[in-house]
Amino acid sequence: MKQKFKIYKHLGNVSNENNGWIKELNFISWDDREPVYDLRTWTEDHSDYGKGVTITQGEMKRLQELIKDIVV
C-alpha cells in the first residue's frame, strides 16, 4: 500500500533515469507528518515512486556543511 504524500515544494531534478523515472529533491510530508527533505525517484506524473531518503531540516543543514567542503 502506497503512503499518502503532499509535495510542498519541488526543489529540483537531480537526474533523469533511462527508464523514464526522475530523481527529485522535494520538501514533502508523508502520511500527514512533519515535512522533510526527500530524495527519490518518481514517475513524471508523481503517480508512483521508488525508494528514497528523507532528511530532516537539522540533517539538511549538516549535509550542506559537509557538501560545501567537497571538491568535484
A tleap script that builds the chain and sets N, CA, C and O, in Angstrom:
source leaprc.protein.ff14SB
mol = sequence {
  NMET LYS GLN LYS PHE LYS ILE TYR LYS HIE
  LEU GLY ASN VAL SER ASN GLU ASN ASN GLY
  TRP ILE LYS GLU LEU ASN PHE ILE SER TRP
  ASP ASP ARG GLU PRO VAL TYR ASP LEU ARG
  THR TRP THR GLU ASP HIE SER ASP TYR GLY
  LYS GLY VAL THR ILE THR GLN GLY GLU MET
  LYS ARG LEU GLN GLU LEU ILE LYS ASP ILE
  VAL CVAL
}
set mol.1.N position { 0.841 -1.186 0.000 }
set mol.1.CA position { 0.000 0.000 0.000 }
set mol.1.C position { 0.886 1.250 0.000 }
set mol.1.O position { 1.791 1.379 0.825 }
set mol.2.N position { 0.620 2.146 -0.913 }
set mol.2.CA position { 1.404 3.374 -1.028 }
set mol.2.C position { 1.031 4.349 0.080 }
set mol.2.O position { -0.115 4.409 0.523 }
set mol.3.N position { 2.024 5.106 0.510 }
set mol.3.CA position { 1.803 6.112 1.544 }
set mol.3.C position { 1.150 7.354 0.942 }
set mol.3.O position { 1.309 7.648 -0.242 }
set mol.4.N position { 0.415 8.069 1.782 }
set mol.4.CA position { -0.155 9.353 1.395 }
set mol.4.C position { 0.970 10.390 1.460 }
set mol.4.O position { 1.776 10.377 2.391 }
set mol.5.N position { 1.023 11.276 0.484 }
set mol.5.CA position { 2.071 12.298 0.491 }
set mol.5.C position { 1.534 13.609 -0.055 }
set mol.5.O position { 0.558 13.646 -0.804 }
set mol.6.N position { 2.206 14.689 0.345 }
set mol.6.CA position { 1.923 16.018 -0.202 }
set mol.6.C position { 3.255 16.699 -0.444 }
set mol.6.O position { 4.031 16.911 0.487 }
set mol.7.N position { 3.518 17.042 -1.694 }
set mol.7.CA position { 4.741 17.747 -2.045 }
set mol.7.C position { 4.493 19.238 -1.839 }
set mol.7.O position { 3.702 19.847 -2.559 }
set mol.8.N position { 5.172 19.822 -0.854 }
set mol.8.CA position { 5.016 21.250 -0.581 }
set mol.8.C position { 5.849 22.091 -1.535 }
set mol.8.O position { 5.426 23.163 -1.967 }
set mol.9.N position { 7.051 21.587 -1.863 }
set mol.9.CA position { 7.908 22.354 -2.765 }
set mol.9.C position { 8.827 21.398 -3.515 }
set mol.9.O position { 9.534 20.589 -2.915 }
set mol.10.N position { 8.800 21.510 -4.831 }
set mol.10.CA position { 9.737 20.764 -5.677 }
set mol.10.C position { 11.010 21.594 -5.745 }
set mol.10.O position { 10.991 22.719 -6.245 }
set mol.11.N position { 12.107 21.054 -5.250 }
set mol.11.CA position { 13.362 21.806 -5.181 }
set mol.11.C position { 14.241 21.606 -6.408 }
set mol.11.O position { 15.106 22.434 -6.695 }
set mol.12.N position { 14.025 20.518 -7.129 }
set mol.12.CA position { 14.785 20.326 -8.356 }
set mol.12.C position { 14.943 18.873 -8.731 }
set mol.12.O position { 14.773 17.974 -7.907 }
set mol.13.N position { 15.276 18.657 -10.006 }
set mol.13.CA position { 15.573 17.324 -10.515 }
set mol.13.C position { 17.072 17.094 -10.417 }
set mol.13.O position { 17.872 17.961 -10.772 }
set mol.14.N position { 17.438 15.929 -9.938 }
set mol.14.CA position { 18.851 15.558 -9.834 }
set mol.14.C position { 19.291 14.839 -11.100 }
set mol.14.O position { 20.383 15.084 -11.613 }
set mol.15.N position { 18.437 13.947 -11.607 }
set mol.15.CA position { 18.757 13.234 -12.845 }
set mol.15.C position { 17.496 12.625 -13.432 }
set mol.15.O position { 16.491 12.440 -12.745 }
set mol.16.N position { 17.575 12.319 -14.722 }
set mol.16.CA position { 16.512 11.591 -15.411 }
set mol.16.C position { 17.045 10.201 -15.699 }
set mol.16.O position { 18.052 10.044 -16.390 }
set mol.17.N position { 16.371 9.198 -15.171 }
set mol.17.CA position { 16.797 7.814 -15.364 }
set mol.17.C position { 16.433 7.354 -16.775 }
set mol.17.O position { 15.532 7.916 -17.397 }
set mol.18.N position { 17.123 6.345 -17.276 }
set mol.18.CA position { 16.849 5.813 -18.614 }
set mol.18.C position { 15.459 5.194 -18.719 }
set mol.18.O position { 14.914 5.074 -19.816 }
set mol.19.N position { 14.886 4.801 -17.587 }
set mol.19.CA position { 13.582 4.139 -17.601 }
set mol.19.C position { 12.419 5.132 -17.509 }
set mol.19.O position { 11.275 4.715 -17.330 }
set mol.20.N position { 12.689 6.428 -17.628 }
set mol.20.CA position { 11.637 7.430 -17.590 }
set mol.20.C position { 11.359 8.001 -16.211 }
set mol.20.O position { 10.559 8.927 -16.082 }
set mol.21.N position { 11.998 7.474 -15.183 }
set mol.21.CA position { 11.823 7.987 -13.831 }
set mol.21.C position { 12.765 9.159 -13.614 }
set mol.21.O position { 13.802 9.263 -14.268 }
set mol.22.N position { 12.396 10.048 -12.685 }
set mol.22.CA position { 13.171 11.255 -12.422 }
set mol.22.C position { 13.574 11.264 -10.948 }
set mol.22.O position { 12.727 11.125 -10.065 }
set mol.23.N position { 14.861 11.426 -10.690 }
set mol.23.CA position { 15.332 11.562 -9.304 }
set mol.23.C position { 15.157 13.024 -8.912 }
set mol.23.O position { 15.710 13.919 -9.551 }
set mol.24.N position { 14.371 13.261 -7.838 }
set mol.24.CA position { 13.999 14.620 -7.444 }
set mol.24.C position { 14.322 14.877 -5.980 }
set mol.24.O position { 14.358 13.964 -5.154 }
set mol.25.N position { 14.557 16.155 -5.688 }
set mol.25.CA position { 14.642 16.616 -4.315 }
set mol.25.C position { 13.397 17.456 -4.061 }
set mol.25.O position { 13.152 18.447 -4.749 }
set mol.26.N position { 12.613 17.046 -3.063 }
set mol.26.CA position { 11.362 17.730 -2.730 }
set mol.26.C position { 11.290 18.001 -1.233 }
set mol.26.O position { 11.975 17.354 -0.440 }
set mol.27.N position { 10.460 18.956 -0.859 }
set mol.27.CA position { 10.079 19.181 0.534 }
set mol.27.C position { 8.674 18.607 0.631 }
set mol.27.O position { 7.742 19.127 0.017 }
set mol.28.N position { 8.520 17.526 1.408 }
set mol.28.CA position { 7.328 16.690 1.318 }
set mol.28.C position { 6.871 16.206 2.685 }
set mol.28.O position { 7.676 16.060 3.605 }
set mol.29.N position { 5.579 15.961 2.807 }
set mol.29.CA position { 5.016 15.361 4.012 }
set mol.29.C position { 4.507 13.972 3.658 }
set mol.29.O position { 3.778 13.799 2.682 }
set mol.30.N position { 4.897 12.985 4.457 }
set mol.30.CA position { 4.425 11.611 4.286 }
set mol.30.C position { 3.419 11.301 5.380 }
set mol.30.O position { 3.704 11.507 6.560 }
set mol.31.N position { 2.241 10.805 5.001 }
set mol.31.CA position { 1.191 10.399 5.943 }
set mol.31.C position { 0.886 11.482 6.973 }
set mol.31.O position { 0.753 11.195 8.163 }
set mol.32.N position { 0.778 12.720 6.514 }
set mol.32.CA position { 0.410 13.871 7.350 }
set mol.32.C position { 1.423 14.178 8.456 }
set mol.32.O position { 1.086 14.846 9.433 }
set mol.33.N position { 2.651 13.698 8.311 }
set mol.33.CA position { 3.696 14.017 9.295 }
set mol.33.C position { 4.374 15.329 8.920 }
set mol.33.O position { 4.094 15.916 7.874 }
set mol.34.N position { 5.264 15.771 9.790 }
set mol.34.CA position { 6.035 16.993 9.573 }
set mol.34.C position { 6.795 16.881 8.246 }
set mol.34.O position { 7.389 15.837 7.975 }
set mol.35.N position { 6.790 17.925 7.417 }
set mol.35.CA position { 7.503 17.863 6.135 }
set mol.35.C position { 9.013 17.669 6.325 }
set mol.35.O position { 9.609 18.147 7.291 }
set mol.36.N position { 9.600 16.955 5.375 }
set mol.36.CA position { 11.035 16.665 5.371 }
set mol.36.C position { 11.560 16.866 3.953 }
set mol.36.O position { 10.787 16.923 2.997 }
set mol.37.N position { 12.875 16.973 3.828 }
set mol.37.CA position { 13.506 16.950 2.513 }
set mol.37.C position { 13.532 15.491 2.082 }
set mol.37.O position { 13.739 14.595 2.901 }
set mol.38.N position { 13.322 15.263 0.810 }
set mol.38.CA position { 13.161 13.896 0.326 }
set mol.38.C position { 13.828 13.753 -1.033 }
set mol.38.O position { 13.552 14.519 -1.956 }
set mol.39.N position { 14.708 12.767 -1.148 }
set mol.39.CA position { 15.410 12.488 -2.393 }
set mol.39.C position { 15.023 11.088 -2.842 }
set mol.39.O position { 15.332 10.108 -2.165 }
set mol.40.N position { 14.343 10.992 -3.987 }
set mol.40.CA position { 13.918 9.687 -4.503 }
set mol.40.C position { 13.523 9.804 -5.968 }
set mol.40.O position { 13.419 10.906 -6.508 }
set mol.41.N position { 13.302 8.651 -6.608 }
set mol.41.CA position { 12.844 8.644 -7.994 }
set mol.41.C position { 11.317 8.653 -8.030 }
set mol.41.O position { 10.645 8.068 -7.180 }
set mol.42.N position { 10.802 9.336 -9.039 }
set mol.42.CA position { 9.359 9.473 -9.251 }
set mol.42.C position { 9.048 9.260 -10.721 }
set mol.42.O position { 9.894 9.488 -11.586 }
set mol.43.N position { 7.823 8.818 -10.997 }
set mol.43.CA position { 7.344 8.882 -12.368 }
set mol.43.C position { 7.044 10.352 -12.659 }
set mol.43.O position { 6.883 11.153 -11.738 }
set mol.44.N position { 6.973 10.689 -13.915 }
set mol.44.CA position { 6.802 12.098 -14.298 }
set mol.44.C position { 5.535 12.718 -13.690 }
set mol.44.O position { 5.538 13.896 -13.333 }
set mol.45.N position { 4.466 11.943 -13.572 }
set mol.45.CA position { 3.208 12.474 -13.035 }
set mol.45.C position { 3.044 12.265 -11.525 }
set mol.45.O position { 1.975 12.533 -10.976 }
set mol.46.N position { 4.088 11.793 -10.858 }
set mol.46.CA position { 4.088 11.526 -9.414 }
set mol.46.C position { 3.041 10.495 -8.988 }
set mol.46.O position { 2.591 10.505 -7.842 }
set mol.47.N position { 2.653 9.608 -9.906 }
set mol.47.CA position { 1.702 8.556 -9.557 }
set mol.47.C position { 2.392 7.376 -8.873 }
set mol.47.O position { 1.726 6.553 -8.244 }
set mol.48.N position { 3.705 7.287 -8.988 }
set mol.48.CA position { 4.458 6.206 -8.358 }
set mol.48.C position { 5.837 6.721 -7.981 }
set mol.48.O position { 6.337 7.680 -8.568 }
set mol.49.N position { 6.443 6.076 -6.999 }
set mol.49.CA position { 7.761 6.500 -6.519 }
set mol.49.C position { 8.580 5.299 -6.095 }
set mol.49.O position { 8.051 4.232 -5.785 }
set mol.50.N position { 9.888 5.505 -6.092 }
set mol.50.CA position { 10.813 4.460 -5.674 }
set mol.50.C position { 11.289 4.703 -4.255 }
set mol.50.O position { 10.824 5.613 -3.569 }
set mol.51.N position { 12.233 3.864 -3.829 }
set mol.51.CA position { 12.824 4.040 -2.502 }
set mol.51.C position { 13.638 5.319 -2.493 }
set mol.51.O position { 14.192 5.727 -3.513 }
set mol.52.N position { 13.703 5.948 -1.324 }
set mol.52.CA position { 14.438 7.195 -1.233 }
set mol.52.C position { 14.961 7.435 0.162 }
set mol.52.O position { 14.950 6.554 1.022 }
set mol.53.N position { 15.418 8.652 0.358 }
set mol.53.CA position { 15.986 9.076 1.635 }
set mol.53.C position { 15.251 10.326 2.083 }
set mol.53.O position { 15.085 11.267 1.307 }
set mol.54.N position { 14.807 10.337 3.348 }
set mol.54.CA position { 14.216 11.538 3.915 }
set mol.54.C position { 15.220 12.174 4.867 }
set mol.54.O position { 15.949 11.482 5.577 }
set mol.55.N position { 15.246 13.498 4.869 }
set mol.55.CA position { 16.245 14.244 5.633 }
set mol.55.C position { 15.531 15.360 6.391 }
set mol.55.O position { 14.827 16.169 5.787 }
set mol.56.N position { 15.707 15.405 7.697 }
set mol.56.CA position { 15.090 16.468 8.496 }
set mol.56.C position { 15.788 17.792 8.214 }
set mol.56.O position { 16.832 17.829 7.563 }
set mol.57.N position { 15.204 18.871 8.708 }
set mol.57.CA position { 15.805 20.185 8.497 }
set mol.57.C position { 17.194 20.260 9.138 }
set mol.57.O position { 18.119 20.811 8.541 }
set mol.58.N position { 17.346 19.717 10.335 }
set mol.58.CA position { 18.651 19.711 11.000 }
set mol.58.C position { 19.679 18.889 10.237 }
set mol.58.O position { 20.838 19.287 10.120 }
set mol.59.N position { 19.250 17.737 9.716 }
set mol.59.CA position { 20.148 16.905 8.925 }
set mol.59.C position { 20.533 17.603 7.625 }
set mol.59.O position { 21.666 17.469 7.162 }
set mol.60.N position { 19.605 18.342 7.038 }
set mol.60.CA position { 19.903 19.068 5.797 }
set mol.60.C position { 20.955 20.148 6.039 }
set mol.60.O position { 21.844 20.348 5.212 }
set mol.61.N position { 20.854 20.844 7.171 }
set mol.61.CA position { 21.864 21.855 7.499 }
set mol.61.C position { 23.242 21.213 7.620 }
set mol.61.O position { 24.228 21.757 7.121 }
set mol.62.N position { 23.314 20.062 8.277 }
set mol.62.CA position { 24.593 19.360 8.433 }
set mol.62.C position { 25.100 18.873 7.071 }
set mol.62.O position { 26.296 18.951 6.789 }
set mol.63.N position { 24.198 18.375 6.237 }
set mol.63.CA position { 24.578 17.913 4.906 }
set mol.63.C position { 25.136 19.057 4.070 }
set mol.63.O position { 26.111 18.875 3.341 }
set mol.64.N position { 24.523 20.234 4.171 }
set mol.64.CA position { 25.038 21.412 3.463 }
set mol.64.C position { 26.467 21.718 3.902 }
set mol.64.O position { 27.315 22.037 3.069 }
set mol.65.N position { 26.739 21.624 5.198 }
set mol.65.CA position { 28.092 21.868 5.709 }
set mol.65.C position { 29.071 20.870 5.123 }
set mol.65.O position { 30.182 21.241 4.744 }
set mol.66.N position { 28.673 19.607 5.045 }
set mol.66.CA position { 29.559 18.573 4.513 }
set mol.66.C position { 29.809 18.769 3.014 }
set mol.66.O position { 30.934 18.605 2.542 }
set mol.67.N position { 28.769 19.117 2.280 }
set mol.67.CA position { 28.875 19.245 0.828 }
set mol.67.C position { 29.737 20.437 0.420 }
set mol.67.O position { 30.459 20.367 -0.574 }
set mol.68.N position { 29.668 21.523 1.178 }
set mol.68.CA position { 30.418 22.712 0.761 }
set mol.68.C position { 31.927 22.469 0.741 }
set mol.68.O position { 32.659 23.189 0.063 }
set mol.69.N position { 32.395 21.468 1.474 }
set mol.69.CA position { 33.817 21.160 1.507 }
set mol.69.C position { 34.248 20.116 0.486 }
set mol.69.O position { 35.429 19.779 0.406 }
set mol.70.N position { 33.315 19.608 -0.282 }
set mol.70.CA position { 33.638 18.604 -1.289 }
set mol.70.C position { 34.113 19.306 -2.559 }
set mol.70.O position { 33.464 20.231 -3.048 }
set mol.71.N position { 35.224 18.866 -3.074 }
set mol.71.CA position { 35.745 19.398 -4.325 }
set mol.71.C position { 35.458 18.369 -5.405 }
set mol.71.O position { 35.872 17.214 -5.301 }
set mol.72.N position { 34.748 18.793 -6.442 }
set mol.72.CA position { 34.376 17.852 -7.527 }
set mol.72.C position { 35.245 18.105 -8.727 }
set mol.72.O position { 35.101 17.429 -9.746 }
savepdb mol mol.pdb
quit
